[in-house]
Amino acid sequence: MKFSEILKRSYLKVFYNSFFHYQVEYNNFNPKSEGNYIILSNYPSYDLAVYISLMLKKQPYIAVNEVYLYNENLRNKLGNFDKLIKLKDSKVDVTGVKKILSCLDENNSVLLFPEEKLSMFGVNTKISISIAKLIKKANKDVLIAKADGSSLSMPNWGKRVFRGYIELNFEVILKKADLKNMSVDEIRDVVSKHIVYDDNKWNEENLLWHKRNRSIKGIENHLYLCPKCKEHQTLSVKKSDIFCDNCGYVTSFNEFSVLTGLNFSSINDWGKLQINSIDKVKEKIIYTQGTMYMIESLSKDILSLKHADIEVNGGYLFVQNNMKEYSFEIENINGLKLISKNFLYLRYKKKEFLFELDDCLLIYDLLMNLKS
């Protein structure tokens, strides 16, 4: 390892260990191993990806969907990462798979996030069958780096919590010798079983102190439905309290990041309530605002189209900025993704767009519902 790389890794270790409180267990895995293996992580945070790589003697390659690199924060963290595999946003990325297999064949390890979408509320999402196919084809040992507490300490909806507690457990879940006799479905079942996490339940069982009156600014962009009056886009926050324009005070996050005063205590339950309300919400015309960006097809530069007023009406997404009005037929929108707390990505007629929105999760849930 080059001296510059040693120096960078040392700096990053000091930074992450000072900002977060990590408890690391290696179980049946040897962190000094220099073999080649596939590493799966259960929580899609690239802060966590960097930290996992620091905990291993041999730094793995990190495979990331290139769409997520349109997020400036992630791009700054990983854009210049020495060992980075950029995957195309498609169901079958033959070139990306070849790069991963090539790295493994050259005695390198590769870190992957197998969930199909970004988790906003600290609960695992669906595992893609393509991950199981890749594991079968690669025929290498599979290691999981499972994190509990990550969505509380580094939430995808807001700011990181200083000295937030994270448990990180390494475990070998599949051996090369066993893969020969396993089907793709059996492999996916094993991965799905071990990738399961629910930080809200974990937090209620452990009740770890985070910070009294911590700021939860940003969560109002994701908790778009008031659980009391059932109206949408009425919520605001002040420190750790949540208010509704109609109901006044709604709830608070206490010092253990548990919701108080409602008939549920986790934001995951709140998220389920919102999903169940979407059929009623889509009957109305939904308005929001933000900034619109277009991605240049060749250079992949991000061009700002400035302020935009957004309207979802029937089967269309209307966008009005200073230059023109765009009309997107929702059923023809592809690649829809939340790439961070307030950034929405989509493709339409071979063009790529980003939207930085005030009500990002509402628009995402609404578009996904209307597309289905």
N, C-alpha and C positions, 0 to 999 in steps of 0.2 A: 504494500500500500504506500502511495506517495506521501511525502511529508505534508503537502498541502491538504491532502485528503484527511490525514490524521488530525491536523489542526482544525479543519472544518467540523469533523465528527466530534472532537472534544468540545468545541464551542457549542454545538447543538445539544450535546448531552447536558452541559451546564445550564443552557437556556431552558430546556424542557423539564429538567429535574428541579429547577428553581420555580418555574411557573406552575407545574402540576405536581401532585403527590402520587407517584406511581408505586404500586405494590406488584412485583413481578414474580411469577412462579413458572418454572420450566418443566416440571413434572417429568414425563418420559422422554424429553428432548434435551439434547446436549447443545447449548448455545455456541460452543466452540467448534461445532461440526463445520467442516468445509466442503461437505458434499453438495449435491444438487437436489433440490426438493421444491415442491410447490407450497407456498404459504398463503393461507386464506385468512382474511380478517373480517370480523362480523360487523364492524361499524364503519361506514364509508366516510372517514375523515382523513385528509391527507396530512394533518398534524400527526395523527396516529400512525400513518404509514411511515413517516420519517422516523418517529420514535421507535417503532418496531425494528427498522433497519439498524438503528443504533444499538439495539440490545443483542445483536448477532455479531459474531466475530467477522463473518464474511458478509459484506453488504449485498443484499439482494437487488435485482432489478424490480422496479415498480411499474406495473402495467396500469395505464389509466386511459379511459375514454377521452379522446382528444377534445370532445365538446366541453368537458369540465375545465379544460385549460383556458376557455374563454372567460372564465371567472378570474379577474385580476389577482385576487388574493391567492388562489391556488396556483396561478401561473407564476407568481413571484416565488412561491415556495418550491415548486417542482419544475418550472420551465428550464432551469439551468442544472437540474439534478443530473449527476453524471450517469446514472443508470436508470433511464426512463424509456419505457416502451409505450408509444402513443398508438392507441387502438382506434380504428375508424368506427363511427357510430352507425353500425349496420348489423343485421342479424348474423351475417357470416362475413367476418373479416379474415379472409384467407392469409393476407400479408401479415396481419398482426399475430395470428396463430403460428405462422412459420417463424416469426421473430421470437416468440416465446419458446417454441420447441428448440430453436437454434441455441438460445441462451442456456436452456437446460442441458442440451447435448454438449455444450462447452463447459460443463461443470459449474454452472451458475444457478442460483435460486431465483425464483420469481414470486413477487407478492401480488395477489389479486384480491379484488373486492367482488364476491360472487352475487351480491344482491342486485336485482334488476333496476332499482331506483333508489334515490337518496331518501333515507329515513329522517323524517322531520320530528317524530315524537318518541324516539328512543325504543322502537320495537322493530324487529327484523321484518324485511319484506321478502317477496318471492325470490327463489333461487333459479337462475336460468339453467336450462338443460344443456346449454353449450358449455358450461363449466364442467359438467360431468363428462361430456364428450372429450373435452380437452384433457382432463385427468386420465381418462382411459387411453387416449392416444399417446400422451407423454410417458405414461408408465413409470412414474417416480413416486417416492414417498410424499404423502400430503400432510402438512402441518397446519394446525389452526392456531392463530394468535387471537384469542377471544378476550374482548375488553368489556368489562362491566363498569358502568358509571360514566362512560365517555359522553353520552348525550346530555348529561347534567353538567359536566365540566367543560365540554366544548360543544355546546348545542348548535345545531345547524340553523336555528332561528335567531341566534343572538350572540352576544359577547362571551368569550371564554371566562371561566371563573378562576380567579387567582387561587392557587393551591387546591384546586379541585381534586378530589380523590378518584383514582382510576385503578381498578384491578385488571391486570393483564396476565392471562394464563396461556402458556404455550403447551400444545399437546399434539403428538402424532396420532392422526385419526385413521389413516389408510397407509398400509405398507405396500411397497412395490410388488412383493410376492403374492399379495392377495388380489391385486387388481386384475390379474389374468383371468380369474374365474368369476369376476363380477360383471353384471350387465351395467349399462349406462344408468338405468333407472335405480339400480341398487346403490350405485355410487352417489347419485343425487340424494337418495334417501339418507345415506350416512352423513353427507355434507349438511343437509337440511337439519338433521337432528342436532348436530354439534354447533351449527351457526345460530341457533335460537337464542335470542336475548330479549329481555324486557327490563330496561333500566328503571322504569317507574316501579315495578314490582320489587326489583332488587333494592331500590332506594327505600321503599317502605319497610322492607325486612331489616335493612341495616341502619336506617335513619342517621346518615352521616351529616354532620353539620357543614353547611356551605358558607353562608354569610347572611346575617340579619339585614333586612332591607336592601338586598342586592337588586341592582337594576335589571329588569327583564324587558327593557326596551327592544323592540323588534318582534316580540311574540304576538303583538296585535296584528301583524301582517299575516299571521298563520291561524290565529284563533279568531276566525271571522264571524262566528255565530254566537250570539248571547245565549247561554243555557237557560236563562230565566224567561225572557220575552220571545226568544226564538227568532229575533230579527238579525239580519246580517249587516256587516260593516258599521256597527255602532260602538265598537270597543276601543278603548284607549288605555294607556298604562301610566302610572306614576310610581317610580321606584319599584316596589314589588307588589303593588296593588293594581287590579284590573277594574275598570269602570265601563258602564254602558250609558249611552246617551239617553236611553229611556228609563233604565232601572237604577241608575246611580252606581253605588258600590256593588261589585259582583263577587269578587274573591281575592285572595292574596296567596302568594308563595311564601310559606314560612321559612325559617332558617334551615329546614331540611329539604327545601325545594318540593314540598308537598302542598297541594291546593287545599284551602280551608273554606268551610262554610257552604260547600256544595254536596250533592248526593253522590259525588265521585271525587277522587283525589288525584288523578293523574291527567296529564295533557293528552295521553293516548286515548283515554275515554272521551275526552272533549273532541278529539279528531274523529272518532267513530260517530259521535253525535252530528258532526258537520257533514260527513259523508252521507249519513242517512237523511239529511235535510236537502241535499242537492236537487232532488227531483222537484221540490217546491221552489227552490231558489231559481232554477232555470226557467220557470214560468214567467219570471220578471225580466225586465231589461236591466242589465248590470253595467255600472259605470265605474271606472277607476282611472288613474293617471300614472304617468311615469316617464321614462326615457326610452326611446326606440333606437336600436342599432342595427346596421346591416353588416354582414361579414363578406368581405371581398372573396370571390370564388377562387382566385389563384393565389394571391398573397396571404389570405386569411387574416388580413388586417381588419380591425373593428372600426367601422365608420359610424360616428354618432349622427343620428337624424334628429336629435334634440327632443324637446318636450313632446309628449303625445297624449292625447285623450283617447281612452279605450272604451269601447262599447261592445258587449256581447248581447246579441239580439237574435233569437231564433237560431238559425243554423249558420250565422255569420259572426266573425270577429272584425269589427270596424276600428280602424286606427286613424286618427286625424292629427297630423303634425303641421308645422308651419308651411310645409311645401305642398303636401297633397293628402288625399284620403286613400288609405289602403283598405281593400275589402278581401278578407280571407274566408273562403268557404271551409267551414270547420271540418267537414268530412274528408277534405283533401289536405289537411295539415298533417305533417309527418314529423317523427323524431321528437315529439313533445317531451321536454324534460325540465325539471327544476334543477338548476346547477348550483344554486346557493340559496340563502335565505330569501332573496328578493329578485333573483334573476331567472327568467323563463326563456328557454331556447326552443325554436321550432324551425322546420323546413317547409317551404311552400313554393311549388313550381320551380324546383331546382335552385331556389335562393334560400339563404340562411339568415335568420333574424334573432336578435336578443331583445328582451324587454326587461327593464328594471322597473318593477311595479310596486305600488303601495299595497295592493291586495294580491300578492303573487300566488299564494296557495289557493285562494278562492278561484282565481281565473284558471289555474291549472286543473283543479278538481272539476270545475264546470266544463272546460274543454274536453277533458277525458270522458266525462259522462255523456256529453253531446256526441262525441266521436263513437261511443259504444252503442 
